[in-house]
């Protein structure tokens, strides 16, 4: 490590210590080592800094420097507990388990309340037992003589007499002789390094390769033997530190701990659910639908794996998660997947009788249909939600969206009806912004119906509301729409004025004919609307019939699947009967119970479907009765209008008759006064009569 001059160091001793501790926690031990070294130059011999640097050395594998710093921290204070523990840890890592045990005991004697010293004593004792065995397993006896001492001395003398220049090849052959080893245990201890050792042993069999030398002058054989020896040393160390049986025991303990931790407390479950839902909402509102969708799918998978006892409202929560997934998919423009998710939410809500969840699912399904342009399906879905709306604001939004869909389908009458309902609900709620939206919808529907005067009035009301809420964009859009409506209104007035002027050119044609033509035109428009409404009702009935047929097909498929399942259960029952009577009785009772539960569910579903069909039938009958009543009222109005038309026709004939008489007298007078122009005037009168008769017809 290069020496750094004190004046070149940046920072104070506490700042360098704090920075080193932070880097060490992050795993950047080399940078942390540099910070602690600089700190020691500012304050030499600080025991806390020496211990911290010793830990960095130990993490980096430099056990010698780690031991030096640990001993230096104990130089002035032999009772420094952190220094004792660090020295014991370093000795344990170096394989000096006995000395490590000594320092663990010293630290435990000084600080018995610290758990780390007790654990150190335990692991050092286990490592020593793994090396030499437990003392209880060793039995010393005093039988026999002590001749083994003399034999030991003789063997030492023989070793001293051996020539020093022993053949290198013989020495390598001795090194190659390996004790009998357990391959399975060695593979478990080395892990991924076992493949490297096997590769080195394979290279050792290549005689041409091991005879070659490297650039440094070493033989390849020496390098291979050094690598194998290192791996053998590490295997022995790991065997002493934590043998195979201890690893199996730890694995079992971890598994037991996992099973114990799996049974979560209700408070933990509730905290997890609340935190997860908050994260999902936060990700969605912050513009990250992908993260929100992934989080919701992960939480959904986790909750599905929990038992119903741990999560009391499990089904409701699953439906809510499906709704969150669908909303995220809408923002991701995955409309097909979003529709499927919201339908799953609706199915779960209906199965568990959750009105709020049903309302939420219908709302979201309608939104998806409107986004993809299926306005009729959106109308049907939202109309099903109308009875579930609880507040005036919710009704305002619902009526507005249904009216908007009708407007997209060019059904202006229905759009006007729902727009007026939305405006009424918004006024009850006192929401100015929704009053603005509803007024715009009503005005647009009136423009479609060519009621320009009312449209202009509603656009002006909407403009006032936009000024109240300070919505500049809405003001600009309404001003443009208002100008267009005014232009259309003026154009309609000019056309109407021209039509009236054309009728007034004839003195004998009264204002009554204009009103009659106008009423007839209005009657034709109403008849066209009635025909459109009847066609729309027929179309809705056909769509409902198709939906009912699809539902029946799905029900038939479900029944077929259940029948197949029953057949499979029957086959399994026959095979199980051969295995023993007692087993069969238990299984038979369980199957009967399952069958009875299934039958009950089927009956309940059939009952619900029949009730639903009955309700639909009643609704259709009510609609049919209303339609018949409307038709009867319309027929009565038409009859009255016909009577008035007949009376007016009689008056018209009288007027025509009087006009003809007046014209006849004038013609006779002109014939007496001016005989030369008689023929020309007669021709003009005939032309006038033909034109008048054409207008009258």
Long-range contacts (C-beta under 8 A, 24 or more apart in sequence): 1-34, 1-37, 3-41, 4-37, 4-38, 4-41, 6-41, 6-42, 9-38, 9-41, 9-42, 11-38, 12-42, 13-39, 13-42, 13-43, 13-46, 16-42, 17-48, 17-49, 17-52, 20-52, 20-56, 21-52, 24-52, 24-55, 24-56, 24-59, 29-56, 29-59, 29-60, 30-56, 30-60, 32-56, 33-57, 33-60, 45-72, 45-75, 45-76, 47-73, 47-74, 47-76, 47-77, 47-80, 47-82, 47-83, 48-73, 48-82, 50-83, 51-82, 51-83, 51-86, 54-86, 54-90, 55-86, 58-86, 58-89, 58-90, 58-93, 63-90, 63-93, 63-94, 66-90, 66-93, 67-91, 67-94, 79-110, 81-107, 81-110, 81-111, 81-114, 84-110, 85-114, 85-116, 85-117, 85-120, 88-120, 88-124, 89-120, 92-120, 92-123, 92-124, 92-127, 95-237, 95-240, 97-124, 97-127, 97-128, 97-131, 97-240, 98-128, 100-124, 101-125, 101-128, 123-241, 126-246, 127-240, 127-241, 130-239, 130-240, 130-241, 130-243, 131-240, 172-221, 172-225, 175-225, 175-229, 176-204, 176-225, 185-239, 185-244, 186-235, 188-244, 188-247, 189-235, 189-238, 189-239, 189-244, 190-231, 190-234, 190-235, 193-231, 193-234, 196-227, 196-231, 197-227, 197-228, 197-231, 200-224, 200-227, 200-228, 200-231, 201-228, 204-228, 263-310, 264-310, 266-310, 269-306, 269-310, 269-311, 273-299, 273-303, 273-311, 273-317, 277-320, 277-324, 280-321, 280-324, 281-324, 284-324, 284-327, 284-328, 284-331, 289-328, 289-329, 289-331, 289-332, 290-328, 290-332, 292-324, 292-328, 293-325, 293-328, 293-329, 293-332, 296-321, 296-324, 296-325, 296-328, 297-325, 300-325, 315-348, 315-351, 315-352, 316-348, 316-352, 316-354, 316-357, 318-348, 319-344, 319-345, 319-348, 319-349, 319-352, 319-354, 319-357, 319-361, 320-345, 320-357, 322-348, 323-357, 323-360, 323-361, 323-364, 326-364, 326-368, 327-364, 330-364, 330-367, 330-368, 330-371, 335-368, 335-371, 335-372, 338-364, 338-368, 339-365, 339-368, 339-369, 342-368, 355-388, 358-388, 359-385, 359-388, 359-389, 362-388, 366-401, 370-401, 370-404, 370-405, 375-405, 375-406, 375-408, 375-409, 376-405, 376-409, 376-543, 378-405, 379-405, 379-406, 380-540, 380-543, 391-429, 392-425, 392-426, 392-428, 392-429, 393-425, 393-426, 393-429, 393-431, 393-434, 395-421, 395-422, 395-425, 396-422, 396-425, 396-426, 396-429, 396-431, 396-434, 396-438, 397-422, 397-434, 399-425, 399-438, 400-434, 400-437, 400-438, 400-441, 403-441, 403-445, 404-441, 407-441, 407-444, 407-445, 407-448, 410-448, 411-532, 411-536, 412-445, 412-446, 412-448, 412-449, 413-445, 413-449, 413-529, 413-533, 415-441, 415-444, 415-445, 415-448, 416-442, 416-445, 416-446, 416-449, 419-445, 432-465, 432-468, 432-469, 433-465, 433-469, 433-471, 435-465, 436-462, 436-465, 436-466, 436-469, 436-471, 436-474, 439-465, 440-478, 440-481, 443-481, 443-485, 444-481, 447-481, 447-484, 447-485, 447-488, 450-488, 450-492, 452-485, 452-486, 452-488, 452-489, 452-492, 453-489, 455-485, 455-489, 456-482, 456-485, 456-486, 456-489, 459-485, 503-695, 506-691, 506-692, 506-695, 508-655, 508-656, 508-659, 508-692, 509-692, 509-695, 509-696, 510-655, 512-648, 512-651, 512-652, 513-652, 513-695, 513-696, 516-645, 516-648, 519-641, 523-638, 523-641, 526-634, 530-631, 530-634, 537-623, 537-627, 541-620, 544-616, 548-613, 548-616, 551-609, 555-609, 562-598, 562-602, 566-595, 652-696, 656-692, 656-696, 659-692, 660-689, 663-689
